[in-house]
């Protein structure tokens, strides 16, 4: 079986890769953004006890990156938090990835902060601002890998980190970014 492994999205400039997603239900706190690049944790090796069937090592299908133009601290915090949620996610052949299902609702209880967002084409402050940059970068990687994109929505106004038509606006409950692992099983 060919699984798709989603790894933390690298966003150019001041943020590289978020730490690997913890193996618990709620996300761990996200470190404050700094000008230093955090070290990338290695994925844990599977033991014979955990998985008796040896699976082939993950293969890079595609990658994508977007420039971090707005480095406002709360926005960067939200980007890291959303990236943590998708990091290490395994998508089986035929399975559909839903950004909103995996990342969940962006609330202060989950650690998200108010940061700039586009609402009706205008910039406003809202909880989870910046998360669309994560969905956009993931969308671009899914497209580059040739996966079947099921749902993607443009922002109402062009965003600086992606050309119009290559962005993926998300809003929990209304706009999602979904794709299928359409690789052969």
ZIQUICOR-V738731 format. One record per run of one state. SS is the DSSP state (h for helix, s for strand, l for the rest). FROM is the first residue (numbers start at 1). TO is the last residue. If there is no record, write none. Layout:
# ZIQUICOR-V738731
ss:SS from:FROM to:TO
ss:SS from:FROM to:TO
This chain:
# ZIQUICOR-V738731
ss:l from:1 to:3
ss:s from:4 to:6
ss:l from:7 to:10
ss:s from:11 to:12
ss:l from:13 to:65
ss:s from:66 to:67
ss:l from:68 to:72
ss:h from:73 to:86
ss:l from:87 to:88
ss:s from:89 to:91
ss:l from:92 to:95
ss:s from:96 to:98
ss:h from:99 to:103
ss:l from:104 to:107
ss:h from:108 to:110
ss:l from:111 to:113
ss:s from:114 to:119
ss:l from:120 to:121
ss:s from:122 to:127
ss:l from:128 to:130
ss:h from:131 to:144
ss:l from:145 to:147
ss:s from:148 to:151
ss:l from:152 to:170
ss:s from:171 to:171
ss:l from:172 to:174
ss:s from:175 to:175
ss:l from:176 to:177
ss:s from:178 to:180
ss:l from:181 to:185
